[in-house]
Amino acid sequence: MEQQALEYSEVQTNHMDQEVSRRETKRNKNKIVWTVVTSLLMVGIWVGIMYIFYLQANSYMTTMKEEINTEIQQVKIYNLKELDDIKVEMNKLHVEMESIKDELASTGRAVDGTDKTGQALQEQITSLNQQLSGLKNSLTKLEDAARAW
């Protein structure tokens, strides 16, 4: 009987060892599953946060691009108006210079330093030529700026 008790004790010890081993294996599997699930969850949260930051940055960049394009269009419109104003002013000066030249030609007198009227007309022509030159320079700058846009 002692032999049977010993065998029974061995069987029971063996069975308990198997049960402990099975529980440890199950516990290890649960730890692995928990680690994998937690890791996937953390990666998913990180990817979600990065996607939200991407959407925010994209929205900001789109808004800034639209504002810049609006400002560029406003500058173009302003430049075109200024260009038209300068052209009108140049045409007025040109007409005025032609009128002065015609008046001088109709009088039949040459402008010289002794004639006060002739000298005044010459000064006015010189002044108008300077204004015309300045307007031409401004027109060139505006045309260059318009081409740059």
RATA-V937709 format. One line per field, one symbol per residue. psi: psi as a letter, one per 20 degrees, with the letter a starting at -180 (. if undefined). Layout:
psi=???
This chain:
psi=hhgghgggggghggghggggggggggggghggggggggghggggggggghgghggggggghggggggghghghhgggggggggggggggggghgggghgggggghhhjqqprihogghggghhgggghhggggghggggggggghhhh.
